[in-house]
Amino acid sequence: MTDIPPPSPSGTGFDWSSAEYREHVRKRRRSELWLRMAGIVSISLALGFLALMLVSLTVTGYKAFTQTHVTIDVPISAETVDAEDIFGSNWRRIIQGAVASQFPDLTGPALRAAGDILSDGAQFRVRDRVVADPSLIGTVVSFLVPVSDPFDQLNKGSIDRNTPESNRRVTDAQIAAFDTLVAQDRISTPFNWGMFTNADSRFPELAGLKGAFIGSFYLLLVCFAIALPVGIGAAIYLEEFAPKNRISDLIEVNINNLAAVPSVVFGLLALAVFLNWFGLTRGSPLVGGLTLALMSLPTIIIATRASLKAVPPSIREAALGVGASRQQVVFQHVLPLAMPGIMTGTIIAMAQAIGETAPLLLIGMNAFMTSAPSTPFDSATTLPTQIFIWADSPERGFVSRTSAAILVLLGILVMMNGMAIWLRRRFERKW
Amino acid sequence: MTGLAFLILFVAVLFGYALNRMAASRIRAKGTRLHSLTRFHGMFAALLVGLPGFVVILFWLMAQGPLIDRSVMNGLPGGVLDGLEAGGVALVLAEIKSIASGQVFGTPEDWKLAAAETMTSRHASASLAMVVVIALMSAALLAFARSRVSQQFRARQGVERIVLGLMIFCSTIAIFTTIGIVLSLVFESIKFFRMVPLNEFLFGLRWEPQIAIRADQVAGQGVFGVLPVLLGSVLIMVIALVVAVPIGLFSAIYLSEFASPRTRNIVKPVLEILAGVPTIVYGFFAILVVAPFLRSSGAAAGLDVSPNTALAAGVVMAIMLIPFISSFSDDALSAVPRSLSDGSLALGATRGETMLKVLFPAAIPGIVGGVLLAVSRAIGETMIVVMAAGIIAKLTINPLDTVTTVTVQIVTLLIGDTEFDNPKTLAAFALGMLLFLVTLCINILALRIVRKYRELYD
């Protein structure tokens, strides 16, 4: 492989110390170094991309884990609240009254502008509390309500106070009003529980992931309940019982090809078959789960076959030797031993399924839903489709919320993969 | 009602199991030796009752809705549907359905109210019929299963036959899925090609799917030439591979030949993390970081960079493909027999020379197979391009321009619109067909190359 220079003409042998040869060695070493450097640069690039991605998501996302709240005293007087119809009272006016008493020296448009500090959801929070406890009527109740998105940004420093007023989403007067609240110690920034307990909303400060969590949970449940038994059944048949003929070959080739079909094609299948032909509910976790079950089948089958294959033949022979039937051998001896490997493969398949987006868009799981689904048969969103919806929303507050939702999704994935690794470490057996 | 049917079935299954098992135990208690263990007698009854019942419920639920819809639509008074197209009829049906479920908007015509009432009552009677059928069927099967219990009855063989059948069914689901994909794509594509000629689709240079949905709407005629869309897919794929292949390959070379085992054990799993990140995360990363960066650096260099560049989508897709290519190359390199590299090292070649002149050429078929699989992934990848690439089809190979891809068009054509009677939605299925065929061919080719190469050294 190396270029050996011809022997020197004198015939006394090769002069290893000639300048020419030294130069040759130096060149060889240099190209060796280049290859090494290229490898190191490539790896650092790949790891750098990963780090850049995680850092940029964290930097934009961490702010969404806290939410600016304001403590406001709401007078719930008997004149404004209709005791007969508490729910239908004019809660907007009641909140405006509370703001007015908070800023006694503001009037007209200035007061309305100050009222924009509160989230539009404030009135519903107050309403629900009073509906639940009518004895509050006639008292002044102190509420902790979220501030609207621009003021959340202002408080977190995302809006620069030095930009000209016309380029800002908040006016100088509003900033002054907000600073009054800060001076009165009414502004606080607690952990954003709403992110986990609210469903989606048009207002970033109210939008949460509850609907997406429940949707993703139902979807995974359906996917798991179908893909696991079917996958194990298919794998056992192919590995232990199938005769070696063209049909089993066909099935095998099929499974391998199915694993490489683009996910969006599965979405088309679901749209044509599950929605148009069977008439299942558009956007329901049931349809999503069925679709993703078909997608994760190849992964589960391949993992199951690998772990069945890893069980040594001596186990099978011993069981057969004491009179077990072939199915008894498989179900009572081989399968239990292969179970940790199967579960590892299944968890990894489920982790892929929970991040899958494209087929879910085609079956309509990206609709705007302000309530969480109560059954797997209702329309719902899932974590990745919720991220897609938020990433498409123009409000600035949704940028950090999208990143935060991605961090939550990545956290779930890390947990699932960690569980798979733990299972493998804990139960792996070398025969 | 469905719940009740399932409950009846469940109880029947448990009851059948207990009944047959106890019957078998009684025979054994008399001193006769049974052919099969008692629990196989129980399981036989459970499977015999449970499976048919389960299948009947599923089919009933699937057929019930469409059949009742059809019968209600056929029972409508004559003349009300005259002059309506397929879309209009579907709207009438949807309105009747929403009235039947109790959501009445405005004041519907009397015949719609009547139809809704018919629909509700038929649904009720169909559900009741299902429960009755399930109950009767379960009872009959229970009786039959119970009659089979005897000393000679080969219950284990019966159970194993049923279980084997179930397993065969499970393994054919993969085939059914493929058939389902092909059939659904073919049927909708045929509808599409009846409206748009095949050669216009395959060789047309313009893709403008925005067509008028209502007759009075102002919109384009709709031109469906797939070439610009396909070119966009190819452009983004090429950008992705140009970035990902060298990085992935050099990483694999370094990891398999130069890295210490410790580095390898740390770096490999971290690279795998890149493969496990959902693609929507990459898509958001593209619009959050990469696209603004390209735009600002393009502006600094005086270049005109569009907001949805092919470059941004391609680069981010490359990040996704790096672990894929590196792990495939790693596998291919480590599959080369040790004797080859040992021979080369013994002749005095450096590690680098061994790698470049012995291992790498020997591993090229495997690496090519991996790259081909990466090509099919890049063409089929959806979320990154949906978020980072554009939706306007341009016939360009300028990476700084905006392009669209096959997958982007499928998603944009189908989001929020599922009327299956206009070429706009059907075009998505034609594109899906194209995508399926292209990726299938590439995959088969890649798998064949990889397999052939493995045989070379086995």
Chai-1 contact restraints between the chains, C-beta under 6 A:
chainA,res_idxA,chainB,res_idxB,connection_type,confidence,min_distance_angstrom,max_distance_angstrom,comment,restraint_id
A,M1,B,S344,contact,1.0,0.0,6.0,A-B,restraint_1
A,M1,B,L347,contact,1.0,0.0,6.0,A-B,restraint_2
A,M1,B,A349,contact,1.0,0.0,6.0,A-B,restraint_3
A,M1,B,E353,contact,1.0,0.0,6.0,A-B,restraint_4
A,M1,B,K357,contact,1.0,0.0,6.0,A-B,restraint_5
A,T2,B,G348,contact,1.0,0.0,6.0,A-B,restraint_6
A,T2,B,A349,contact,1.0,0.0,6.0,A-B,restraint_7
A,E32,B,T350,contact,1.0,0.0,6.0,A-B,restraint_8
A,E32,B,G352,contact,1.0,0.0,6.0,A-B,restraint_9
A,L35,B,G352,contact,1.0,0.0,6.0,A-B,restraint_10
A,R36,B,F258,contact,1.0,0.0,6.0,A-B,restraint_11
A,A38,B,F250,contact,1.0,0.0,6.0,A-B,restraint_12
A,G39,B,F250,contact,1.0,0.0,6.0,A-B,restraint_13
A,G39,B,I253,contact,1.0,0.0,6.0,A-B,restraint_14
A,G39,B,Y254,contact,1.0,0.0,6.0,A-B,restraint_15
A,S42,B,I247,contact,1.0,0.0,6.0,A-B,restraint_16
A,S42,B,F250,contact,1.0,0.0,6.0,A-B,restraint_17
A,S42,B,S251,contact,1.0,0.0,6.0,A-B,restraint_18
A,I43,B,S251,contact,1.0,0.0,6.0,A-B,restraint_19
A,I43,B,V267,contact,1.0,0.0,6.0,A-B,restraint_20
A,L45,B,I247,contact,1.0,0.0,6.0,A-B,restraint_21
A,A46,B,I247,contact,1.0,0.0,6.0,A-B,restraint_22
A,A46,B,S251,contact,1.0,0.0,6.0,A-B,restraint_23
A,A46,B,I322,contact,1.0,0.0,6.0,A-B,restraint_24
A,F49,B,I319,contact,1.0,0.0,6.0,A-B,restraint_25
A,L50,B,L274,contact,1.0,0.0,6.0,A-B,restraint_26
A,M53,B,F285,contact,1.0,0.0,6.0,A-B,restraint_27
A,S56,B,V289,contact,1.0,0.0,6.0,A-B,restraint_28
A,V230,B,C170,contact,1.0,0.0,6.0,A-B,restraint_29
A,V230,B,I173,contact,1.0,0.0,6.0,A-B,restraint_30
A,G233,B,M167,contact,1.0,0.0,6.0,A-B,restraint_31
A,G233,B,C170,contact,1.0,0.0,6.0,A-B,restraint_32
A,A234,B,C170,contact,1.0,0.0,6.0,A-B,restraint_33
A,A234,B,S171,contact,1.0,0.0,6.0,A-B,restraint_34
A,I236,B,M167,contact,1.0,0.0,6.0,A-B,restraint_35
A,Y237,B,M167,contact,1.0,0.0,6.0,A-B,restraint_36
A,Y237,B,I168,contact,1.0,0.0,6.0,A-B,restraint_37
A,Y237,B,S171,contact,1.0,0.0,6.0,A-B,restraint_38
A,L238,B,S171,contact,1.0,0.0,6.0,A-B,restraint_39
A,I251,B,S171,contact,1.0,0.0,6.0,A-B,restraint_40
A,N254,B,A174,contact,1.0,0.0,6.0,A-B,restraint_41
A,N254,B,I175,contact,1.0,0.0,6.0,A-B,restraint_42
A,N254,B,T178,contact,1.0,0.0,6.0,A-B,restraint_43
A,I255,B,A174,contact,1.0,0.0,6.0,A-B,restraint_44
A,N257,B,N443,contact,1.0,0.0,6.0,A-B,restraint_45
A,L258,B,A174,contact,1.0,0.0,6.0,A-B,restraint_46
A,A260,B,N443,contact,1.0,0.0,6.0,A-B,restraint_47
A,P262,B,G380,contact,1.0,0.0,6.0,A-B,restraint_48
A,P262,B,T439,contact,1.0,0.0,6.0,A-B,restraint_49
A,V264,B,T382,contact,1.0,0.0,6.0,A-B,restraint_50
A,V264,B,T407,contact,1.0,0.0,6.0,A-B,restraint_51
A,V264,B,I410,contact,1.0,0.0,6.0,A-B,restraint_52
A,V265,B,G432,contact,1.0,0.0,6.0,A-B,restraint_53
A,V265,B,F436,contact,1.0,0.0,6.0,A-B,restraint_54
A,L268,B,G432,contact,1.0,0.0,6.0,A-B,restraint_55
A,L269,B,G180,contact,1.0,0.0,6.0,A-B,restraint_56
A,L269,B,I181,contact,1.0,0.0,6.0,A-B,restraint_57
A,L269,B,S184,contact,1.0,0.0,6.0,A-B,restraint_58
A,A272,B,S184,contact,1.0,0.0,6.0,A-B,restraint_59
A,V273,B,G180,contact,1.0,0.0,6.0,A-B,restraint_60
A,V273,B,S184,contact,1.0,0.0,6.0,A-B,restraint_61
A,F278,B,M62,contact,1.0,0.0,6.0,A-B,restraint_62
A,G279,B,G65,contact,1.0,0.0,6.0,A-B,restraint_63
A,G279,B,P66,contact,1.0,0.0,6.0,A-B,restraint_64
A,L294,B,T177,contact,1.0,0.0,6.0,A-B,restraint_65
A,Q327,B,E160,contact,1.0,0.0,6.0,A-B,restraint_66
A,G355,B,P278,contact,1.0,0.0,6.0,A-B,restraint_67
A,T357,B,I280,contact,1.0,0.0,6.0,A-B,restraint_68
A,T357,B,M383,contact,1.0,0.0,6.0,A-B,restraint_69
A,A358,B,T382,contact,1.0,0.0,6.0,A-B,restraint_70
A,A358,B,M383,contact,1.0,0.0,6.0,A-B,restraint_71
A,L361,B,V411,contact,1.0,0.0,6.0,A-B,restraint_72
A,L362,B,L414,contact,1.0,0.0,6.0,A-B,restraint_73
A,P384,B,P278,contact,1.0,0.0,6.0,A-B,restraint_74
A,P384,B,I280,contact,1.0,0.0,6.0,A-B,restraint_75
A,I387,B,I280,contact,1.0,0.0,6.0,A-B,restraint_76
A,A391,B,F284,contact,1.0,0.0,6.0,A-B,restraint_77
A,I406,B,V281,contact,1.0,0.0,6.0,A-B,restraint_78
